[in-house]
Amino acid sequence: MKTTAPFSIVSPATHPIALVCDSPHSGTEYPQDFRFAVALADLRQCEDTHVESLWSGVPQAGASLLHAHFPRSYIDANRACTDIEAALLSEPWPGELQPSDRCTRLGNGLLYSKTTSLTPIYARQLGVAEVSHRIETCWRPYREALRALIGQTQSRFGRAWHLNLHSMPSNAYERLGLVCDKPLADVVLGDLHGVSCSAAFTRCVAEAFESLGYTVAINDPYVGQDLIREHGRPNEACESLQIELNRKLYLDETTREPNARFDRTRSDINLVLQQVALFIGAEVGTLSRSTTHKDAS
């Protein structure tokens, strides 16, 4: 069922823990004002389809789950609002433009200009008012909602952990224009090369997946994007980790329908969440004991 809301927040269904999860790219509600000029089937290849369903056990683990309804090809909540290519616009942008390499090379910036097959999405340029509308009705509310959830978690527990949830095409190296002689891992964890979270948190998630038989790579080929850049500040009481799941684990990449492994993958993710909850519980307990010790001193 379609909704006018740009996102949903699912609150913890049990005793809360210091964890916030978000899925910015799993939205499938295409706004009428999108006015794309490409086959919908091609455009849908940009989606992280069903990621919010794969991680539907997040509330049962005691965490909040935020997920977008709008598609990333309409506007990408995981990109900076300056990541726009000037050629896509019909008039000068009133602010700063800092298009990324992915934006200029692949058309994957704040506003997608190309599908994953490099087919142009539009037969027109976009006006400033149109882009501003997308920012104000989708991008900004999503970003503010995530910021608020993390802030509330920090206030309650003293720290917050954040999992930024995604999926990746099984031919990700090719899609990115990278030459690689090794197979893509089942799971890729991105921590901005150790900047956005502690090595211990990355290791916890990696080992949880590996114990279930999944292959795991760290920062290869995805190191993380704008949301973990904003929130992944361990010295400021938040650790953020990006998780990319190989779509062959759960999805028919052509039809976007769940495949035969979907239920197994979702069950395994629930087990991973149990390990993450244990890790966070131990960390919060350590923090509490440390604070108590300092107060007693």
C-alpha positions in Angstrom: 0.0 0.0 0.0 1.4 3.4 -0.9 1.7 6.2 1.6 2.5 9.9 1.4 5.0 9.6 4.2 8.7 9.6 3.0 9.7 7.0 5.5 8.6 4.6 8.3 10.1 4.2 11.7 9.6 0.9 13.5 10.2 1.2 17.2 11.8 -1.5 19.4 9.4 -4.3 20.2 11.2 -5.3 23.3 13.6 -3.8 25.8 15.5 -1.1 23.9 19.2 -1.3 23.2 21.6 1.4 22.0 21.2 0.5 18.3 19.6 2.3 15.4 19.3 0.8 11.9 18.3 2.4 8.7 17.7 1.4 5.1 17.8 4.5 2.8 17.6 2.7 -0.5 14.8 0.1 -0.2 12.0 2.5 -1.2 9.7 1.4 -4.0 7.1 4.2 -4.1 7.7 6.2 -7.3 6.3 9.8 -7.0 4.2 11.1 -9.9 6.4 14.1 -10.3 9.5 11.8 -11.1 8.7 11.9 -14.8 11.4 9.5 -15.8 11.9 8.5 -19.4 13.2 4.9 -19.0 11.7 1.5 -18.5 10.6 1.0 -14.9 12.2 -2.4 -14.9 15.6 -0.8 -15.6 15.1 1.9 -13.1 14.2 -0.6 -10.4 17.6 -2.1 -10.7 18.8 0.9 -8.6 16.7 -0.3 -5.6 17.9 -2.2 -2.5 14.6 -4.0 -2.9 13.3 -5.8 0.3 16.2 -4.8 2.5 13.8 -3.4 5.1 12.0 -6.8 5.1 15.3 -8.7 5.4 16.0 -6.7 8.6 12.5 -6.8 9.9 13.8 -8.5 13.0 15.5 -5.3 14.1 12.7 -4.2 16.5 12.6 -7.7 18.1 16.3 -7.1 18.9 15.4 -3.9 20.7 16.5 -1.5 18.0 14.8 1.1 15.9 14.4 0.6 12.1 14.1 3.6 9.8 13.4 2.9 6.1 12.7 5.1 3.1 9.6 4.8 1.0 10.9 6.9 -1.9 13.3 5.3 -4.4 17.0 6.2 -4.3 16.8 7.1 -8.1 14.4 9.9 -7.2 16.7 11.3 -4.5 19.4 9.5 -2.6 19.2 10.0 1.2 22.8 8.5 1.5 24.4 11.3 -0.6 25.3 14.8 0.3 22.9 17.5 -0.9 25.8 19.0 -2.9 26.5 15.8 -4.8 24.7 17.1 -8.0 26.1 17.3 -11.6 25.5 20.7 -13.1 24.6 19.2 -16.5 21.5 17.6 -15.0 20.1 21.0 -14.1 18.2 23.4 -16.4 19.4 26.5 -14.5 22.2 27.5 -12.2 22.0 25.9 -8.7 21.8 28.6 -6.0 24.2 26.8 -3.7 27.5 24.8 -3.8 27.9 21.8 -6.1 30.4 19.1 -5.3 29.7 16.2 -7.5 31.4 12.9 -6.5 33.2 10.6 -8.8 30.3 8.2 -8.7 28.0 11.1 -9.7 30.0 12.2 -12.7 31.2 8.8 -13.8 28.1 6.6 -13.2 25.3 9.2 -12.7 24.8 8.1 -9.1 24.7 11.3 -7.1 22.0 12.9 -5.0 19.8 12.7 -8.1 20.4 9.7 -10.4 20.9 10.7 -14.0 21.5 7.1 -15.2 20.3 3.6 -14.4 22.7 0.8 -13.5 22.9 0.0 -17.3 24.1 3.6 -17.8 20.8 4.4 -19.6 19.8 8.1 -19.2 16.8 8.4 -16.8 15.5 11.7 -18.1 14.7 13.2 -21.4 14.9 16.6 -19.8 16.9 18.6 -17.3 15.6 19.3 -13.8 14.7 22.7 -12.5 15.9 24.1 -9.2 12.4 24.2 -7.7 11.9 20.5 -8.6 15.2 19.4 -7.0 14.6 21.6 -4.0 11.2 20.0 -3.6 12.8 16.5 -3.5 15.3 17.7 -0.9 12.7 19.2 1.3 10.1 16.5 1.2 12.3 13.4 1.1 16.0 13.9 1.7 15.9 16.3 4.6 13.1 14.6 6.6 14.8 11.3 6.3 18.2 12.7 7.4 16.5 14.6 10.3 14.7 11.4 11.4 17.9 9.4 11.5 19.7 12.2 13.4 16.9 12.3 15.9 16.9 8.6 16.5 20.6 8.5 17.0 20.4 11.5 19.3 17.7 9.9 21.4 19.7 6.7 21.7 22.8 8.7 22.8 20.8 10.5 25.4 19.4 7.3 26.8 22.5 5.1 26.8 25.4 7.5 26.6 26.4 6.1 23.2 24.8 4.8 20.0 25.6 2.2 17.4 24.3 2.6 13.9 23.9 0.0 11.1 23.4 1.5 7.6 21.7 -1.3 5.6 22.1 -1.9 1.9 22.2 -4.6 -0.8 24.7 -4.8 -3.7 24.3 -6.4 -7.2 26.1 -9.7 -7.6 28.2 -8.1 -10.4 29.1 -5.1 -8.2 32.7 -4.9 -9.4 31.6 -4.7 -13.0 28.9 -2.1 -12.1 31.5 0.1 -10.4 33.9 -0.3 -13.4 36.4 -2.2 -11.3 38.6 -5.0 -12.6 38.9 -7.7 -10.0 39.9 -11.4 -10.3 38.1 -12.5 -7.0 34.5 -13.2 -6.4 32.3 -10.6 -4.6 31.8 -11.4 -1.0 28.4 -12.3 0.4 28.7 -9.4 2.8 30.7 -6.2 2.5 31.2 -4.1 5.6 32.1 -0.5 5.2 33.7 1.5 8.0 35.5 4.3 6.0 38.7 2.3 6.5 38.3 2.3 10.3 37.1 5.8 10.7 33.3 5.4 11.3 33.4 2.7 14.1 35.8 0.7 16.2 37.6 -2.3 14.8 35.8 -4.3 17.5 32.3 -3.4 16.2 33.3 -4.3 12.6 34.8 -7.5 13.8 31.7 -8.4 15.8 29.5 -8.1 12.7 32.0 -9.8 10.4 32.4 -12.8 12.8 28.6 -13.1 13.3 28.1 -13.5 9.5 31.2 -15.7 9.1 30.0 -18.1 11.8 26.9 -18.7 9.7 28.9 -19.5 6.6 28.9 -16.2 4.8 32.0 -14.7 3.2 32.8 -11.2 4.4 34.9 -8.4 3.0 35.8 -5.1 4.7 35.7 -2.0 2.6 35.9 -3.9 -0.7 34.4 -2.6 -2.8 32.2 -0.4 -0.7 33.8 1.7 2.1 30.7 3.6 3.1 28.8 6.7 2.1 27.4 10.0 3.4 25.3 8.7 6.3 28.1 6.9 8.1 30.3 9.9 7.3 27.9 12.1 9.2 27.2 9.8 12.1 30.2 7.5 12.4 32.2 9.5 15.0 33.3 7.1 17.7 34.9 10.0 19.7 31.5 11.7 19.7 29.6 8.7 21.0 28.3 7.1 17.8 29.7 4.2 15.8 28.3 3.6 12.3 28.9 0.6 10.0 27.5 0.1 6.5 26.4 -3.4 5.6 26.0 -4.5 2.0 24.4 -7.9 1.3 25.0 -9.7 -2.0 21.6 -9.7 -3.7 22.0 -13.3 -4.9 21.5 -14.3 -1.3 17.8 -13.3 -1.3 16.6 -11.7 -4.6 15.8 -12.5 -8.2 17.8 -9.5 -9.5 15.7 -9.3 -12.7 12.2 -9.5 -11.3 13.0 -8.0 -7.9 11.1 -10.8 -6.2 12.4 -12.7 -3.2 14.2 -15.9 -4.2 14.3 -19.3 -2.5 17.0 -18.2 0.0 15.1 -15.2 1.2 13.7 -16.7 4.4 17.0 -18.4 5.3 18.9 -15.1 4.8 16.4 -13.2 7.0 16.7 -15.9 9.7 20.4 -15.6 9.6 20.3 -11.8 9.9 18.2 -12.3 13.1 21.0 -14.4 14.5 23.5 -11.7 13.5 21.3 -9.1 15.3 21.5 -11.3 18.5 25.3 -11.1 18.4 25.2 -7.4 17.8 22.9 -6.9 20.8 25.2 -8.9 23.0 28.2 -6.8 21.9 26.3 -3.6 22.5 25.0 -4.8 25.9 28.6 -5.6 27.0 29.9 -2.2 25.7 27.1 -0.2 27.4 27.7 -2.2 30.6 31.4 -1.4 30.4 30.6 2.2 29.9 28.2 2.3 32.8 30.8 0.6 35.1 33.5 3.0 34.0 31.2 6.0 34.7 30.2 4.6 38.1 33.9 4.1 39.0 34.8 7.7 38.0 31.8 9.0 40.1 33.0 7.0 43.1 36.5 8.3 42.7 
